[in-house]
């Protein structure tokens, strides 16, 4: 109890554990969420040193992919999200222009071949650095009766991205992103 932790800022560090391979090479035309990916296929190529960490993952229908959105544009505190025409605070959206451009997608796991996970419903750009994989557990992760804020009113039909949030190359480092 008497030991103090280092500040969170100085203790944070992460590195890629693999790469996400998809058919999406540009932001424009990429699904804005896995639910709109409509069976789009991809591969999650995990570094060999993490092979044992993949044991038992094939028992799950879905997995969470946590990744670094390396081609997202600079941080913006307010954005016009894909599914609305009005500006909103960044943290009330799924926009990629975040202080730490971390992405999260629940994808369908088709099969595992060694260090490669074959997935569907993927909404990620090809070559995206993978940070982590977690199992999707409906009992823990699904809350269908939850309120959805401004999305409950907006309900626009946009299902694929345009280029509004991309254009930069964000380094995967331990330093915080600058507010540009």
Buried (B, 14 or more C-beta within 10 A) or exposed (E): EEEEEEEEEEEEEBEBBBBBBBEBEEBEEBBBBBEBBEEBBBBBBBBEEBEEBBEEBBEBEBBBBBBBBBBBBBBBEEBBBBBBEEEBEBEEBBBBBBBEBBBEBBBBBBEBEEBBBBBBBBBBBBEBBBBBBBBBEEEEEEEEEEEEEBBEEBEEEBBBBBEBBBEBEBEEEEEEBEEE
